[in-house]
Amino acid sequence: MRLLTLLLLPIAASAQVTPSAIAGSPNSVWLTYNGDYAATRHSPLAQITPGNVRSLVTQWVFRLPGAKQLEASPIVYDGLMYITNTNEMYALDVQSGREVWHFRAEGAQGSRVNRGLAILGDRVYFVTADCHLLALHRRTGNLLYDVEYASFAKGYTTSMAPLAIGTGILVGVAGGGSGQRGFVAAIHPETGKEVWRFWTVPAKGEPGSETWGNFPAEMGGAPTWTTGSFDPELNTIYWPTGNPWPDFYGGRRPGDNLYSDSVVALDATTGKRKWHFQFTPHDVWDWDANENLVLLNATFRGKLRKLLVQANRNGFYYILDRVTGEFLHAKPFITKLDWTTGLDDKGRPNVVASKIPTPAGTKVCPSVRGASNWMSPSYNPVTGLFYVVTLEQCDIIVASAKEPVPASGFRGTGNEGIPAEPGKFYLRALDVLSGEKKWEYPMPGPARMWAGTVSTAGGVIFAGDDDGNLVALDAHSGKDLWHFSMGRNIFASPITYMVKGRQYVSIAAESDVFTFGLFDGNRVN
Amino acid sequence: MRGLSILLWSAVSLFAQRSSLPADPASIAAGGEIYRGSCSGCHGAAGEGSQGPSLLSGRVGRLSDQTLFNSIRNGLPGTSMPEFPLPTESVWRIAAFVRFLSAPAVQANAAGDASRGESLFFGQAKCSGCHMILGRGGHPGPDLSNIGALRTLRQLRESVLTPSARVEPGYRTVRASLADGRILQGVARNYNNYSMQILDSQGQLYLLSRDAVKEFELSDDSLMPPLANPGDLTDLIAFLARQTTRTGSP
């Protein structure tokens, strides 16, 4: 009997996930946090259209016991959906929503949320809140390695989804609010050994260190708490960095504070910096640049260019040349923006002096949460539109010159909302080459959510809204086509994939993963 | 009883830093005597739980020493846990024994030759044919990479000596006849009236609609064979007890 078993082909195919397969994602599968290395979150799937999206129905719901605020984007491959919560991962039968395996990192410290995983070969990878990278066998959840890449005892934590690029599993850290020195590291997929590390705050004497005065690099922040992008042709990774520390008081760190609030372009093989661009020099508003970096090729001002675009937390939509780092264009994508009179021809902002936070408190727009944040935008090359969730809100920011102590909870004081001016979310479609708004979808709600988007070739945009709905909008017009109330807040971004000829959409909401597909009267499982 | 004595001596270091608990084996053994007379009726002889909850869970493990003491001395109002107005020293001894019951094997400094146990695991005892430790070994048994942090010494011994006594959820053996005539054997990672997920000995996963399964048979008998040489037990446990991926876990 055993011989017979050996001769059977598994119903779940067993092909290894290659870097080229990841580069081809998304198609029927979804193989990175953002679906693709370019972070467009655009799927070529076109089964669900504006004409039939009203036939979407729930296929299954899976509850992760104990989960409170799922922020992960799942990965889907080979019949399985993988999703993470704090210090744990589940593999689900993607057609039935049934658990196949569950791995909990017993003994892991810290309780930060987790935003997802990476897949390569026969392995899936995720980080625990105490900065360990774990490799698991993708079909069984068996542990293959568990390596610490930053010290929880020294204050490091993390929440990001790793990125697998073949030569390394790329990981980052949080710490912009607690005074750790940020870095991106590549860890060998098979051995768990560190291949290279790029510090986002240069050591004394290194280029860029002159932008910190005498402030210790070890406390500089510039964390790397979201997932970067990758251009295989240029062999370059693009990683966004967060704020310098202390967040709201810059008196002890005179200068631009490189490479905080920046995009750094790194050689994927060595981790050496190729170029950088800083969106918010000498940040005192906590405007991390950790928003997704979207890569696209397009004719810009008459020249075919490899572009990188980002809707930054500081309120500007940026277009850069991703080969050179040259600043090409920027335009505000929110209306409540008062901290700068504009950018110069190098993209450097002219800061309004009265918007520097003071001990008495300073009203600043956008708010500390930013004009956008880590919630994923998407880009549809057919419509030429960039779909981004935006927040119109201002804050009162209070600064303090108190001596900073890392990992003490001190951030240079903080921010508070303005009760008479509640924030409001909008999903906005921007012309990708100008940043001009083409349409918007207002979102009534408490301004609490962190939900992102996914774009499809079917001409439908899926997004979470601020009232707990998964919504489907017409990609061209923004017309509201369909919605489903999940009865809970959404802090994650949707994905789409195809199994056995059927397109599905999945999204996590608080403790559950919801999956939708077009109604099929013959479906039995 | 001899096995218990070995375990008690191994546990001395575990309690060395718990100032409010007695750390010496004699006190723990004395606590065990009281436990067997007053506690085991509800919580089981080895703390596994019966009418009362298991004392081996992480929830009990996370209680402070003082909270554990108070729970024994004063009972838990609103539950069936009564008060035990024993002398203070006796209550602390019970608490020390409860800690001993639930201590992860990795903290117990298990006796035996762990190096020989490793050779047995990956060789003569054939454990690695079905189990994996950090990627070494086979399918479809449970991964043992962190087993020293997840099980007590007593549980490890039970798993090796009587593997069918407690089969992990997701590891029941299954033989399924498919509608297309194929036959699958492995473990049922999950199943219900609508789908079934089977992992076979090659590590292949079969995700099945129940429409595709003509009939199936589940068994609570573990696939694990008895240890060929019982004399190998101590060394094998010594090896397994040291399998942890994180110091101090869980």
Interface residues (C-beta under 8 A of the other chain):
Chain A: M1 R2 L4 T5 L6 L8 P10 I11 A12 S14 G79 L80 D93 Q95 S96 R98 E99 V100 W101 A105 E106 G107 A108 H132 H137 R139 T140 G141 N142 L143 L144 Y145 D146 V524 N525
Chain B: M132 L134 G135 H139 P140 D143 S145 N146 A149 L150 G170 R182 I183 L184 Q185 G186 R189 N190 N192 Y194 S195 Q197 L199 D200 S201 Q202 G203 Q204 L205 Y206 L207 L208 S209 R210 D211 T244 T245 R246 G248 S249 P250
